[in-house]
Amino acid sequence: MSWQRLAYKPVGVLAGVGAGVVAGAIVKRIWQAVAGMPDPPDARDERYGWGPVLAAAALQGAVFAVVKAAVDRGGAVSVRRLTGEWPD
């Protein structure tokens, strides 16, 4: 394992946690704007039908994937700028 990969591991973990927090905030704001509800419904909340529950899950998955990809890519670019090599 290269030293760049070892050095990037803790940064990647922290960035992943931060991405999750950011994605959650984005989902909440989008859901409020689109559905007019303060929070997306939980899958086990019996007050909501399949439609809103699956729509909320799709939104959460899509936003998390985009935010995670942006954070991962930004981290890799930063490592290359600092070390001259792309992380493995």
N, CA, C and O atoms as a Tinker XYZ file with bonds, in Angstrom:
   352  protein
     1  N      0.853000   -1.176000    0.000000    73     2
     2  CA     0.000000    0.000000    0.000000    64     1     3
     3  C      0.896000    1.236000    0.000000    63     2     4     5
     4  O      1.862000    1.321000    0.758000    81     3
     5  N      0.557000    2.189000   -0.864000    73     3     6
     6  CA     1.384000    3.376000   -0.990000    64     5     7
     7  C      1.169000    4.327000    0.187000    63     6     8     9
     8  O      0.148000    4.273000    0.872000    81     7
     9  N      2.142000    5.185000    0.402000    73     7    10
    10  CA     2.033000    6.136000    1.515000    64     9    11
    11  C      0.915000    7.137000    1.257000    63    10    12    13
    12  O      0.295000    7.626000    2.202000    81    11
    13  N      0.644000    7.454000   -0.035000    73    11    14
    14  CA    -0.446000    8.382000   -0.341000    64    13    15
    15  C     -1.793000    7.795000    0.077000    63    14    16    17
    16  O     -2.659000    8.493000    0.604000    81    15
    17  N     -1.942000    6.512000   -0.170000    73    15    18
    18  CA    -3.193000    5.847000    0.191000    64    17    19
    19  C     -3.369000    5.820000    1.706000    63    18    20    21
    20  O     -4.462000    6.061000    2.218000    81    19
    21  N     -2.288000    5.525000    2.414000    73    19    22
    22  CA    -2.356000    5.525000    3.880000    64    21    23
    23  C     -2.649000    6.921000    4.425000    63    22    24    25
    24  O     -3.413000    7.079000    5.378000    81    23
    25  N     -2.041000    7.918000    3.817000    73    23    26
    26  CA    -2.265000    9.288000    4.275000    64    25    27
    27  C     -3.679000    9.757000    3.950000    63    26    28    29
    28  O     -4.253000   10.563000    4.682000    81    27
    29  N     -4.236000    9.255000    2.859000    73    27    30
    30  CA    -5.559000    9.694000    2.437000    64    29    31
    31  C     -6.681000    9.011000    3.213000    63    30    32    33
    32  O     -7.780000    9.559000    3.300000    81    31
    33  N     -6.437000    7.841000    3.774000    73    31    34
    34  CA    -7.485000    7.075000    4.476000    64    33    35
    35  C     -8.207000    7.900000    5.546000    63    34    36    37
    36  O     -9.432000    8.007000    5.482000    81    35
    37  N     -7.516000    8.483000    6.520000    73    35    38
    38  CA    -8.241000    9.237000    7.550000    64    37    39
    39  C     -8.957000   10.456000    6.983000    63    38    40    41
    40  O    -10.040000   10.815000    7.445000    81    39
    41  N     -8.360000   11.085000    5.992000    73    39    42
    42  CA    -9.003000   12.237000    5.352000    64    41    43
    43  C    -10.266000   11.780000    4.648000    63    42    44    45
    44  O    -11.297000   12.449000    4.716000    81    43
    45  N    -10.191000   10.639000    3.970000    73    43    46
    46  CA   -11.349000   10.101000    3.264000    64    45    47
    47  C    -12.488000    9.737000    4.196000    63    46    48    49
    48  O    -13.656000    9.946000    3.867000    81    47
    49  N    -12.154000    9.194000    5.360000    73    47    50
    50  CA   -13.192000    8.838000    6.336000    64    49    51
    51  C    -13.885000   10.093000    6.851000    63    50    52    53
    52  O    -15.113000   10.149000    6.904000    81    51
    53  N    -13.107000   11.094000    7.226000    73    51    54
    54  CA   -13.696000   12.349000    7.707000    64    53    55
    55  C    -14.510000   13.034000    6.614000    63    54    56    57
    56  O    -15.575000   13.589000    6.884000    81    55
    57  N    -14.017000   12.996000    5.402000    73    55    58
    58  CA   -14.747000   13.605000    4.287000    64    57    59
    59  C    -16.063000   12.863000    4.044000    63    58    60    61
    60  O    -17.071000   13.485000    3.708000    81    59
    61  N    -16.058000   11.546000    4.211000    73    59    62
    62  CA   -17.280000   10.763000    4.044000    64    61    63
    63  C    -18.325000   11.115000    5.079000    63    62    64    65
    64  O    -19.510000   11.219000    4.761000    81    63
    65  N    -17.896000   11.299000    6.311000    73    63    66
    66  CA   -18.822000   11.701000    7.376000    64    65    67
    67  C    -19.382000   13.093000    7.068000    63    66    68    69
    68  O    -20.584000   13.329000    7.190000    81    67
    69  N    -18.518000   13.988000    6.679000    73    67    70
    70  CA   -18.965000   15.334000    6.320000    64    69    71
    71  C    -19.923000   15.316000    5.131000    63    70    72    73
    72  O    -20.897000   16.068000    5.098000    81    71
    73  N    -19.638000   14.450000    4.156000    73    71    74
    74  CA   -20.524000   14.331000    2.992000    64    73    75
    75  C    -21.909000   13.863000    3.414000    63    74    76    77
    76  O    -22.913000   14.339000    2.884000    81    75
    77  N    -21.970000   12.943000    4.355000    73    75    78
    78  CA   -23.256000   12.471000    4.855000    64    77    79
    79  C    -24.055000   13.577000    5.517000    63    78    80    81
    80  O    -25.267000   13.676000    5.323000    81    79
    81  N    -23.387000   14.401000    6.291000    73    79    82
    82  CA   -24.060000   15.524000    6.964000    64    81    83
    83  C    -24.562000   16.535000    5.934000    63    82    84    85
    84  O    -25.698000   17.003000    6.014000    81    83
    85  N    -23.712000   16.865000    4.973000    73    83    86
    86  CA   -24.099000   17.816000    3.930000    64    85    87
    87  C    -25.256000   17.265000    3.104000    63    86    88    89
    88  O    -26.215000   17.982000    2.818000    81    87
    89  N    -25.168000   15.995000    2.721000    73    87    90
    90  CA   -26.235000   15.376000    1.931000    64    89    91
    91  C    -27.556000   15.388000    2.689000    63    90    92    93
    92  O    -28.603000   15.657000    2.100000    81    91
    93  N    -27.522000   15.101000    3.984000    73    91    94
    94  CA   -28.736000   15.124000    4.790000    64    93    95
    95  C    -29.377000   16.504000    4.825000    63    94    96    97
    96  O    -30.599000   16.628000    4.748000    81    95
    97  N    -28.557000   17.533000    4.940000    73    95    98
    98  CA   -29.077000   18.902000    4.954000    64    97    99
    99  C    -29.673000   19.282000    3.597000    63    98   100   101
   100  O    -30.702000   19.955000    3.533000    81    99
   101  N    -29.027000   18.851000    2.520000    73    99   102
   102  CA   -29.543000   19.138000    1.177000    64   101   103
   103  C    -30.872000   18.433000    0.963000    63   102   104   105
   104  O    -31.820000   19.034000    0.457000    81   103
   105  N    -30.950000   17.164000    1.345000    73   103   106
   106  CA   -32.195000   16.406000    1.194000    64   105   107
   107  C    -33.319000   17.079000    1.964000    63   106   108   109
   108  O    -34.429000   17.220000    1.452000    81   107
   109  N    -33.039000   17.487000    3.176000    73   107   110
   110  CA   -34.063000   18.121000    4.007000    64   109   111
   111  C    -34.584000   19.393000    3.345000    63   110   112   113
   112  O    -35.793000   19.619000    3.325000    81   111
   113  N    -33.703000   20.223000    2.806000    73   111   114
   114  CA   -34.127000   21.470000    2.155000    64   113   115
   115  C    -34.923000   21.192000    0.882000    63   114   116   117
   116  O    -35.929000   21.852000    0.621000    81   115
   117  N    -34.477000   20.218000    0.093000    73   115   118
   118  CA   -35.217000   19.871000   -1.130000    64   117   119
   119  C    -36.595000   19.329000   -0.765000    63   118   120   121
   120  O    -37.597000   19.719000   -1.365000    81   119
   121  N    -36.646000   18.432000    0.215000    73   119   122
   122  CA   -37.913000   17.837000    0.622000    64   121   123
   123  C    -38.876000   18.913000    1.132000    63   122   124   125
   124  O    -40.066000   18.882000    0.816000    81   123
   125  N    -38.373000   19.845000    1.905000    73   123   126
   126  CA   -39.220000   20.935000    2.400000    64   125   127
   127  C    -39.783000   21.748000    1.236000    63   126   128   129
   128  O    -40.961000   22.107000    1.246000    81   127
   129  N    -38.958000   22.039000    0.240000    73   127   130
   130  CA   -39.394000   22.846000   -0.902000    64   129   131
   131  C    -40.396000   22.102000   -1.782000    63   130   132   133
   132  O    -41.369000   22.687000   -2.258000    81   131
   133  N    -40.152000   20.811000   -1.995000    73   131   134
   134  CA   -40.987000   20.042000   -2.908000    64   133   135
   135  C    -42.258000   19.525000   -2.227000    63   134   136   137
   136  O    -43.353000   19.656000   -2.774000    81   135
   137  N    -42.113000   18.947000   -1.053000    73   135   138
   138  CA   -43.243000   18.284000   -0.390000    64   137   139
   139  C    -43.922000   19.162000    0.651000    63   138   140   141
   140  O    -45.036000   18.865000    1.083000    81   139
   141  N    -43.264000   20.233000    1.053000    73   139   142
   142  CA   -43.845000   21.100000    2.073000    64   141   143
   143  C    -43.872000   20.487000    3.460000    63   142   144   145
   144  O    -44.600000   20.952000    4.337000    81   143
   145  N    -43.085000   19.450000    3.658000    73   143   146
   146  CA   -42.989000   18.780000    4.962000    64   145   147
   147  C    -41.604000   19.045000    5.529000    63   146   148   149
   148  O    -40.642000   19.180000    4.772000    81   147
   149  N    -41.488000   19.123000    6.871000    73   147   150
   150  CA   -40.181000   19.449000    7.456000    64   149   151
   151  C    -39.114000   18.374000    7.247000    63   150   152   153
   152  O    -37.936000   18.700000    7.103000    81   151
   153  N    -39.503000   17.114000    7.227000    73   151   154
   154  CA   -38.544000   16.017000    7.074000    64   153   155
   155  C    -39.098000   14.970000    6.118000    63   154   156   157
   156  O    -40.312000   14.788000    6.028000    81   155
   157  N    -38.207000   14.279000    5.401000    73   155   158
   158  CA   -38.676000   13.172000    4.570000    64   157   159
   159  C    -39.241000   12.055000    5.458000    63   158   160   161
   160  O    -38.757000   11.855000    6.572000    81   159
   161  N    -40.254000   11.327000    4.983000    73   159   162
   162  CA   -40.821000   10.266000    5.814000    64   161   163
   163  C    -39.868000    9.088000    5.969000    63   162   164   165
   164  O    -39.111000    8.755000    5.057000    81   163
   165  N    -39.920000    8.476000    7.123000    73   163   166
   166  CA   -39.163000    7.266000    7.395000    64   165   167
   167  C    -39.922000    6.080000    6.797000    63   166   168   169
   168  O    -41.152000    6.093000    6.747000    81   167
   169  N    -39.208000    5.078000    6.353000    73   167   170
   170  CA   -39.837000    3.919000    5.720000    64   169   171
   171  C    -40.805000    3.198000    6.658000    63   170   172   173
   172  O    -41.750000    2.562000    6.191000    81   171
   173  N    -40.592000    3.283000    7.948000    73   171   174
   174  CA   -41.459000    2.582000    8.903000    64   173   175
   175  C    -42.560000    3.453000    9.482000    63   174   176   177
   176  O    -43.270000    3.033000   10.395000    81   175
   177  N    -42.708000    4.664000    8.957000    73   175   178
   178  CA   -43.758000    5.555000    9.435000    64   177   179
   179  C    -45.063000    5.193000    8.738000    63   178   180   181
   180  O    -45.200000    5.394000    7.531000    81   179
   181  N    -46.020000    4.662000    9.490000    73   179   182
   182  CA   -47.251000    4.158000    8.893000    64   181   183
   183  C    -48.182000    5.255000    8.392000    63   182   184   185
   184  O    -49.168000    4.960000    7.717000    81   183
   185  N    -47.891000    6.507000    8.708000    73   183   186
   186  CA   -48.738000    7.609000    8.248000    64   185   187
   187  C    -48.578000    7.876000    6.755000    63   186   188   189
   188  O    -49.425000    8.546000    6.164000    81   187
   189  N    -47.531000    7.378000    6.140000    73   187   190
   190  CA   -47.242000    7.654000    4.744000    64   189   191
   191  C    -47.363000    6.397000    3.905000    63   190   192   193
   192  O    -47.066000    5.293000    4.360000    81   191
   193  N    -47.806000    6.585000    2.673000    73   191   194
   194  CA   -47.908000    5.467000    1.739000    64   193   195
   195  C    -46.582000    5.192000    1.053000    63   194   196   197
   196  O    -45.557000    5.803000    1.355000    81   195
   197  N    -46.639000    4.251000    0.121000    73   195   198
   198  CA   -45.444000    3.843000   -0.606000    64   197   199
   199  C    -44.841000    4.988000   -1.410000    63   198   200   201
   200  O    -43.619000    5.138000   -1.453000    81   199
   201  N    -45.673000    5.786000   -2.041000    73   199   202
   202  CA   -45.179000    6.855000   -2.918000    64   201   203
   203  C    -44.235000    7.820000   -2.226000    63   202   204   205
   204  O    -43.091000    7.974000   -2.654000    81   203
   205  N    -44.695000    8.481000   -1.152000    73   203   206
   206  CA   -43.796000    9.424000   -0.487000    64   205   207
   207  C    -42.558000    8.763000    0.113000    63   206   208   209
   208  O    -41.474000    9.346000    0.094000    81   207
   209  N    -42.708000    7.571000    0.637000    73   207   210
   210  CA   -41.571000    6.876000    1.251000    64   209   211
   211  C    -40.520000    6.541000    0.190000    63   210   212   213
   212  O    -39.328000    6.759000    0.409000    81   211
   213  N    -40.954000    6.014000   -0.955000    73   211   214
   214  CA   -39.995000    5.659000   -2.008000    64   213   215
   215  C    -39.405000    6.900000   -2.672000    63   214   216   217
   216  O    -38.234000    6.906000   -3.052000    81   215
   217  N    -40.217000    7.955000   -2.813000    73   215   218
   218  CA   -39.684000    9.197000   -3.381000    64   217   219
   219  C    -38.602000    9.781000   -2.466000    63   218   220   221
   220  O    -37.564000   10.238000   -2.943000    81   219
   221  N    -38.845000    9.764000   -1.163000    73   219   222
   222  CA   -37.852000   10.278000   -0.210000    64   221   223
   223  C    -36.576000    9.435000   -0.252000    63   222   224   225
   224  O    -35.469000    9.970000   -0.202000    81   223
   225  N    -36.739000    8.119000   -0.343000    73   223   226
   226  CA   -35.561000    7.240000   -0.395000    64   225   227
   227  C    -34.755000    7.472000   -1.675000    63   226   228   229
   228  O    -33.525000    7.486000   -1.640000    81   227
   229  N    -35.442000    7.654000   -2.796000    73   227   230
   230  CA   -34.757000    7.918000   -4.064000    64   229   231
   231  C    -34.006000    9.246000   -4.004000    63   230   232   233
   232  O    -32.865000    9.346000   -4.455000    81   231
   233  N    -34.650000   10.250000   -3.450000    73   231   234
   234  CA   -33.999000   11.554000   -3.305000    64   233   235
   235  C    -32.765000   11.450000   -2.414000    63   234   236   237
   236  O    -31.704000   11.974000   -2.751000    81   235
   237  N    -32.907000   10.778000   -1.285000    73   235   238
   238  CA   -31.775000   10.627000   -0.365000    64   237   239
   239  C    -30.630000    9.885000   -1.034000    63   238   240   241
   240  O    -29.475000   10.287000   -0.897000    81   239
   241  N    -30.926000    8.815000   -1.750000    73   239   242
   242  CA   -29.873000    8.049000   -2.419000    64   241   243
   243  C    -29.158000    8.849000   -3.489000    63   242   244   245
   244  O    -27.931000    8.821000   -3.583000    81   243
   245  N    -29.933000    9.565000   -4.297000    73   243   246
   246  CA   -29.339000   10.345000   -5.376000    64   245   247
   247  C    -28.466000   11.476000   -4.832000    63   246   248   249
   248  O    -27.343000   11.675000   -5.295000    81   247
   249  N    -28.977000   12.204000   -3.862000    73   247   250
   250  CA   -28.206000   13.326000   -3.304000    64   249   251
   251  C    -26.945000   12.815000   -2.617000    63   250   252   253
   252  O    -25.871000   13.392000   -2.789000    81   251
   253  N    -27.062000   11.737000   -1.839000    73   251   254
   254  CA   -25.882000   11.214000   -1.156000    64   253   255
   255  C    -24.821000   10.770000   -2.165000    63   254   256   257
   256  O    -23.635000   11.038000   -1.978000    81   255
   257  N    -25.247000   10.092000   -3.235000    73   255   258
   258  CA   -24.286000    9.615000   -4.236000    64   257   259
   259  C    -23.555000   10.775000   -4.913000    63   258   260   261
   260  O    -22.345000   10.708000   -5.128000    81   259
   261  N    -24.284000   11.828000   -5.244000    73   259   262
   262  CA   -23.656000   12.986000   -5.903000    64   261   263
   263  C    -22.688000   13.693000   -4.955000    63   262   264   265
   264  O    -21.573000   14.039000   -5.347000    81   263
   265  N    -23.111000   13.904000   -3.722000    73   263   266
   266  CA   -22.247000   14.590000   -2.750000    64   265   267
   267  C    -21.010000   13.743000   -2.463000    63   266   268   269
   268  O    -19.900000   14.273000   -2.412000    81   267
   269  N    -21.185000   12.441000   -2.278000    73   267   270
   270  CA   -20.046000   11.558000   -2.000000    64   269   271
   271  C    -19.061000   11.559000   -3.172000    63   270   272   273
   272  O    -17.850000   11.632000   -2.963000    81   271
   273  N    -19.577000   11.479000   -4.404000    73   271   274
   274  CA   -18.699000   11.488000   -5.575000    64   273   275
   275  C    -17.935000   12.811000   -5.666000    63   274   276   277
   276  O    -16.746000   12.817000   -5.988000    81   275
   277  N    -18.601000   13.916000   -5.388000    73   275   278
   278  CA   -17.937000   15.221000   -5.439000    64   277   279
   279  C    -16.844000   15.323000   -4.378000    63   278   280   281
   280  O    -15.761000   15.845000   -4.644000    81   279
   281  N    -17.129000   14.827000   -3.181000    73   279   282
   282  CA   -16.139000   14.873000   -2.098000    64   281   283
   283  C    -14.974000   13.943000   -2.406000    63   282   284   285
   284  O    -13.820000   14.325000   -2.211000    81   283
   285  N    -15.249000   12.730000   -2.882000    73   283   286
   286  CA   -14.178000   11.786000   -3.222000    64   285   287
   287  C    -13.279000   12.340000   -4.334000    63   286   288   289
   288  O    -12.052000   12.264000   -4.261000    81   287
   289  N    -13.922000   12.895000   -5.357000    73   287   290
   290  CA   -13.157000   13.438000   -6.476000    64   289   291
   291  C    -12.321000   14.640000   -6.030000    63   290   292   293
   292  O    -11.153000   14.765000   -6.396000    81   291
   293  N    -12.927000   15.511000   -5.243000    73   291   294
   294  CA   -12.192000   16.663000   -4.733000    64   293   295
   295  C    -11.005000   16.249000   -3.870000    63   294   296   297
   296  O     -9.938000   16.859000   -3.932000    81   295
   297  N    -11.198000   15.217000   -3.072000    73   295   298
   298  CA   -10.098000   14.713000   -2.247000    64   297   299
   299  C     -8.969000   14.151000   -3.081000    63   298   300   301
   300  O     -7.796000   14.389000   -2.796000    81   299
   301  N     -9.327000   13.399000   -4.118000    73   299   302
   302  CA    -8.302000   12.819000   -4.986000    64   301   303
   303  C     -7.528000   13.906000   -5.726000    63   302   304   305
   304  O     -6.307000   13.825000   -5.861000    81   303
   305  N     -8.237000   14.909000   -6.197000    73   303   306
   306  CA    -7.572000   16.028000   -6.881000    64   305   307
   307  C     -6.631000   16.749000   -5.919000    63   306   308   309
   308  O     -5.521000   17.127000   -6.294000    81   307
   309  N     -7.074000   16.934000   -4.693000    73   307   310
   310  CA    -6.231000   17.596000   -3.689000    64   309   311
   311  C     -4.973000   16.790000   -3.397000    63   310   312   313
   312  O     -3.888000   17.358000   -3.267000    81   311
   313  N     -5.111000   15.476000   -3.295000    73   311   314
   314  CA    -3.942000   14.613000   -3.055000    64   313   315
   315  C     -2.961000   14.736000   -4.211000    63   314   316   317
   316  O     -1.752000   14.823000   -3.999000    81   315
   317  N     -3.484000   14.742000   -5.439000    73   315   318
   318  CA    -2.572000   14.865000   -6.581000    64   317   319
   319  C     -1.856000   16.217000   -6.575000    63   318   320   321
   320  O     -0.674000   16.298000   -6.910000    81   319
   321  N     -2.564000   17.262000   -6.199000    73   319   322
   322  CA    -1.924000   18.586000   -6.153000    64   321   323
   323  C     -0.834000   18.630000   -5.084000    63   322   324   325
   324  O      0.196000   19.276000   -5.273000    81   323
   325  N     -1.060000   17.949000   -3.971000    73   323   326
   326  CA    -0.089000   17.960000   -2.881000    64   325   327
   327  C      1.088000   17.028000   -3.120000    63   326   328   329
   328  O      2.223000   17.352000   -2.773000    81   327
   329  N      0.814000   15.856000   -3.720000    73   327   330
   330  CA     1.858000   14.842000   -3.849000    64   329   331
   331  C      2.358000   14.640000   -5.274000    63   330   332   333
   332  O      3.439000   14.090000   -5.483000    81   331
   333  N      1.579000   15.081000   -6.246000    73   331   334
   334  CA     1.948000   14.845000   -7.642000    64   333   335
   335  C      1.473000   13.513000   -8.166000    63   334   336   337
   336  O      1.696000   13.193000   -9.334000    81   335
   337  N      0.817000   12.721000   -7.320000    73   335   338
   338  CA     0.337000   11.405000   -7.742000    64   337   339
   339  C     -1.134000   11.237000   -7.366000    63   338   340   341
   340  O     -1.596000   11.707000   -6.327000    81   339
   341  N     -1.849000   10.545000   -8.257000    73   339   342
   342  CA    -3.263000   10.240000   -8.003000    64   341   343
   343  C     -3.338000    9.136000   -6.947000    63   342   344   345
   344  O     -2.599000    8.156000   -7.039000    81   343
   345  N     -4.217000    9.273000   -5.942000    73   343   346
   346  CA    -4.312000    8.210000   -4.922000    64   345   347
   347  C     -4.887000    6.932000   -5.523000    63   346   348   349
   348  O     -5.746000    6.972000   -6.403000    81   347
   349  N     -4.395000    5.801000   -5.030000    73   347   350
   350  CA    -4.871000    4.489000   -5.507000    64   349   351
   351  C     -6.281000    4.240000   -5.072000    63   350   352
   352  O     -6.845000    3.191000   -5.381000    81   351
